[in-house]
Amino acid sequence: MNIIGISGLHNSVAFKKKRFPNLSAREYKITQGFDSAAALINNEGVMAAVAEERFTREKATGSFPINAIQYCLKAANINPNEIDCIAHGFYYESSKSFYQKSEYTQQQFQEVYSHQAQLRTLSQFLPGYNWEDKFIGVPHHLAHAASSYYVSGLSSALILVTDGIGEQHSSTIALGKGNKIEVIQQIASLNSLGIFYGVFTLYLGFVMGMDEYKVMGLAPYGDSKRYFSRIMNLISLKDDGTYTIPILFQNTTEEEKETYRGTLNQLSEMFGAPRKSKSEITQHHIDIAAALQAVVQGILMHVLRHYKKETGETNLCLAGGVGLNCTANGVIKRSRMFKNIFIQPAAGDDGTALGAALYIQRTRQPEIPSRKMKLPLWGPGWTDKEIQSTLQDRIECDSTYFESFEDLAQEIASLIAKGNIVAWFQGRMEYGPRALGNRSILADPRDPEMRNRLNQLIKKREGFRPFAPAVLAEKAAEFFEVKPGDTQLYEHMLCVTQVQKKYRDKLPAVTHVNGSARVQTVSKTENQKFWNLINEFGQITGIPVLVNTSFNVKGQPIVCTPKEAIETFLFAKLNVLVLGNYLVVRKVNQPATKRQEEKAKELEAMIEAN
């Protein structure tokens, strides 16, 4: 069977803008249905998976993923007639009564959420086919749960899905056994831990639903004890392992429900006026971030302790946007509550495209065994011949082709060791928000100035945000607090651990203020080229670790094509670009072309807008 899974809600933002035309740009981000994506699976496994943003260049877009679908079809060499099912990671029909409470929500259901609205959108973008019998909605949290459990390689697991909101729930606790997922508890959207974190994100001057990772990165600089009790008192823990968050009930009008202004007013009374975007971040803000992070970690542990005891399950699968909170994942890991923990790298809503497809597959073909996923290199890739075609008319660049990749790796490792910042573009693109070694910017972790160079000159982002280290899997325990052989949770850069004390001064570019790092372990069998480069760097320096950050600038999705890679390389003034086996440098004193100037203005506007 060929099953395509999709995520996103095409008309969600447009409907909100129509009904509330005077909201701020940040308030329009408080909407269901971002992170559109498509994934294609068949009996052999995952054939392709990619987020729509990589094609449209609109970060976290919720637009119908037509480009992602077309890529999936091309990757599997099939046409739309050969699709057996299209599974959508939302299904609102069973929650219809929930949306009949007001004229606004009724209309929202009809135009945005209903099965018929989704079917109309599908037929608009893929006309000429009878999709009615092939289009199936999968409840959002079941799609999240399936996206993690069915690729974990585990035969059973406790599954925790926590995000902003599904159709009407914000957390789901389930039990995976064999090929079945059984829901055992759900927490309503009014008590959303994801929204709770998101409203504080908004209060701290960032974008709710997109910038929670900034709050997570800010937290280690603060004193969590200063405001811990105040924030913890906003949540009521229940004996059944769940919780309520009454401050989220403070929104009474439709506009307040769409903006959380009622909750924000309560926070303003408690903590003072909200921080304005781009204004100074004070110790007051930092301490709030620290306390918030500590509270959320405590809530997650409250849930997991209860259901671990109730089920006796020793394995855990996490999914949903909160599953991307690497610091919380580290706390869960260090608790030793579970023998095995698995988090699918596209834990956010883009991952529900994969999960919806997997859920339908396991429902219709229960005999298909679960397999542990390999590195999710399921996006577009380009051959050296295609790269050469892109390079041949770029007069701003000089390029050198290396017949031997080993020679190229040695050259690039040497350049990095000398302080050069390298853009690295290899093979198929990663699925999910993390650059795992195929669309990366790489640098020397030993350089104490490298973090500031990357933040200020290249990534155009806040200086407090840390960078991740990529380390050879077999060497991880030497440099980080990772048990030998226990690297599974770190493969996808989704867990924070501590840098070994003796190496903190030697790895300043990747060691956060509290001695932590969001480690990525790199396996030779999973990504041989990236492993080879890190190994060569280790041969030169004695440190088989590289700074690894995503190949993009602020406000821009990770680059997808060689053309985008070249334009971002030139705009960001990176030292070296590697495209396949090509080493690319900027021509000295070459004046900018009109095309380059236009692209620079476009990227500058993107940075300014974000």
Steps between C-alpha positions, in 0.01 A plus 500: 500500500611853421382728781563873510466678831455877522491765772388861520170690467503703182236762583566541871689832499291647217180429695639666812611807304157529343321486836758703695664739252676721756715256693879517516724275293591306814132446582437346160759240590271379780317272263453131433652332198854623440792276392347350187684195373457182298637150543473194279521147637451157350571142607873567474492790748528878471571603141495877546402767752545876493347823636325736257704795633809365326336567163296817563773655724232615746610375840253265672240557227161337540425515128381181335818296439466461126873543434585246769249253354640545149850439632385180675341372180816577304724335759297177482453528121121470520209714384188609691297208363731265690424659837285261705428743780566858610501524879468839671638555851176665617146364532243738643178316413483316832550836677234684299280574803799668669494762224125571512527733800498827305439634152874562464610146584220351288624696201859410583406133500323524164770702321819369660465185706228282347573195289316658208712817526817288490367296208421820306856625555647168390289498183600862430871419504480150350203526262372228271511212749233344717641556846178453696561131565875543549516800735498408869544719806699366794448656846788735557643341812471150356703625202761640742506175699536288186778724369717404795392152608487332159856602411648445846580132450336432838245222545322692778522846653326766702426783257469864608381759249508861623450805281289815472176342388378215285134508402396563861775344712845621598652182643438133434638209696490173309639150513664339199485120484610325183326682216226655714484836675247530783416843644477481880466869597460841338528857628273766351631790296395748771777349714770503235857483625617595150280810495605585857865501387399684185318782682809558712702499177269776375528686832880489471484675162537202268264328256265244650509167322837571340745644754458270800849369434633852567343494846656159557841638396458805725402301809848376606611861558233553764414420860208257477424534872415869479161450331453123522229507770305775327491313169447159660196639683338563161473123449301254709632143509247220523532157658428325169823629344333788315477874578294810443622850407232748614685807370423380148126532581533880524408557134127558457439679167578339165779752445655420837481129423683564173770718660518392868484865600305408813778269616764756402323761712519264795871449442548876479338541841730234642830586332468850356456617141590250225834543329471671163647316204865596434527691829763423763482161670547564871583266788132518593408344162779246526387384845142461376627281215702291746203448732266419211738235368532345847122495547436334165762237577329435833159459334635253246662297777171505695318347201769245420547379857129427534458315171829317532369361830154431357620317188832356617640592159878539481513659154388853410414671171453878491337715232334837457658844507597467867703195395742747338587642843848349516565616856188326629596190304835504676327512840285201405807313379696571818209384717571143384129439515504328161739250351449630146379843383420577138410835345433529129703798368201670337318502834299811410203515264706427190551155652126430497524461123717195558291391799168518316639284219646249746176481698295414191760250383503315834119506513465348154814284501558395862740230389763761404767497771623815669856594412729742677550793269841595371613859459202678337670601176174491307503839325626613159858434392714601200771323305841656436397540137194702602715705739748568220215629282398743776858618555596560140327837464584634848764758415526600868657167591800282427457127544731200514385143444658225712507153346559354845261585782771401748725771358215750522429406863867547590506842332179618670608369840824693464313818403265469800797444732645828369187693600295487182121469517377243249159450342448127443248369244493123445256235380131500589360763734401419859134468608417714801639827640852376574794509259664164563800530270360542149388866507731643764730788588811361666771659711776439754359439851836588662484866398366714789391771252324263262163514672487880475622491140225260404226678692583854393645467151349184354178398672394859583347383826500558877839458664368291790407207277735200511631286216495123484803269482512211254728225631603158377261255668782277622676798663193666653552366853849648515382856442141498631304333777373228270538138604713292261271339246199702619481747215154424357325803652778734382501399131239761410629791713198485731653466846714724718774351714810631676840557344765305689662749739852452367384598150280802577788745455610315188153515340387858573299543178260217590498511880203693637524723807394212729748252349239332281486421128235377256709213372471326164675164472607410148523138390720382215224266380230771509690791339842393377595830334426711807673241719807513274521878524474501880754219518745695282454804724572275798817371335623859462391641837450204732136613542255302280228760553361774274260787555192402298224751435239508227589641159280811496487854631242644739146477369596268214419129483797266465631512145364234269663547160856568379381840374371596846821370653711724277285808563500451878876431496562829319256704709625369834863549395596146598859405427447177308210311343507126434245376247538125458860456389537867404691748714364850432652836599405858426702676233725767645389860425219375279226767496155382597273416210151645472359156581719478809397847615131415456539177692690680776216752533249216514691324777553825691124562487439148628737555791342836584150350493603232743 
